Amino acid sequence: MNIGLICKECGRRVFFDQVIGYWTHGDGSRVCEGIVIDGVEKMNLRKFEQDLAPLINKYSLEQMSNTPDYILAKYLVNCLDVFTRATVDRHNWISADRSSTDNISR
């Protein structure tokens, strides 16, 4: 069974677009708010990104790389997106592997 990734606001399925680097509705439009995975609401990543930039600035973490705090915040949120996609892919792979094993044993 594939994990269903759903846009929290509009309820449409979402996909990770590797070219543009963020979650979309499949038609190229960016996800409205947060993402729901198998009915479990995940943190609103846009809000998290907005809250993260001032925190990076508060601790002057942007000075280590001479990169603006909002760019670092966006980068970190994109890392979380990619990790989420990897875990979804892993789950789907394991589910498919179990399914094929179940079919062989029957």
C-alpha positions in Angstrom: 0.0 0.0 0.0 1.4 3.4 -1.0 1.5 6.2 1.5 -0.9 8.9 0.6 0.6 12.4 0.8 -2.2 14.9 0.9 -2.3 18.7 1.0 -3.6 19.8 4.3 -5.6 22.8 2.9 -7.2 21.5 -0.3 -7.0 17.7 0.2 -5.3 17.0 -3.2 -2.5 14.5 -3.5 1.0 16.0 -3.4 4.3 15.0 -5.1 7.9 16.1 -4.6 9.2 17.9 -7.7 12.9 17.3 -7.8 13.5 20.0 -10.4 12.0 22.8 -8.4 12.8 21.3 -5.0 9.5 21.4 -3.2 6.1 19.7 -2.8 3.5 20.4 -5.5 0.0 19.3 -6.4 1.3 17.5 -9.5 0.3 20.4 -11.7 3.2 22.5 -10.6 1.3 24.5 -8.0 3.0 24.6 -4.6 1.3 22.8 -1.7 -1.1 25.2 0.1 -0.1 24.7 3.7 1.1 21.5 5.3 1.2 17.9 4.3 -0.9 15.1 5.7 0.6 11.6 5.4 -1.8 8.7 5.9 -4.2 11.0 7.7 -1.6 12.3 10.1 -1.0 16.1 9.8 2.6 17.1 9.5 3.9 20.5 10.6 3.2 23.4 8.4 6.6 23.7 6.7 6.0 27.2 5.4 5.3 28.5 8.9 8.3 26.5 10.2 10.5 28.1 7.6 9.3 31.6 8.6 9.9 30.8 12.3 13.3 29.3 11.6 14.9 32.3 9.9 14.7 34.6 12.9 16.0 31.7 15.1 19.0 31.3 12.8 19.6 35.0 13.0 19.2 35.1 16.8 22.1 32.7 17.2 24.1 34.3 14.3 24.3 31.0 12.5 24.2 32.7 9.1 27.7 34.2 9.8 29.4 30.8 9.6 28.5 30.5 5.8 27.9 34.2 5.1 24.4 33.2 3.9 21.2 35.0 4.7 19.1 33.4 7.4 16.1 33.0 5.1 18.2 31.1 2.6 19.5 28.8 5.3 15.9 28.3 6.6 14.7 27.4 3.1 17.6 25.0 2.7 16.8 23.2 6.0 13.1 22.9 5.1 14.1 21.5 1.7 16.3 18.9 3.5 13.2 17.9 5.6 11.2 17.6 2.4 13.7 15.4 0.7 14.0 13.2 3.9 10.3 12.9 4.0 10.2 11.8 0.4 13.0 9.3 1.0 11.1 7.7 3.9 7.9 7.6 1.8 9.8 5.9 -1.0 11.4 3.5 1.5 7.9 2.6 3.0 6.5 2.1 -0.5 9.5 -0.1 -1.4 9.1 -2.2 1.7 5.3 -2.5 1.1 5.9 -3.6 -2.5 8.6 -6.1 -1.4 6.3 -7.6 1.2 3.5 -7.7 -1.4 5.6 -9.6 -3.9 6.9 -12.0 -1.2 3.3 -12.6 -0.1 2.3 -13.4 -3.7 5.2 -15.8 -4.2 4.4 -17.7 -1.0 0.8 -18.3 -2.0 
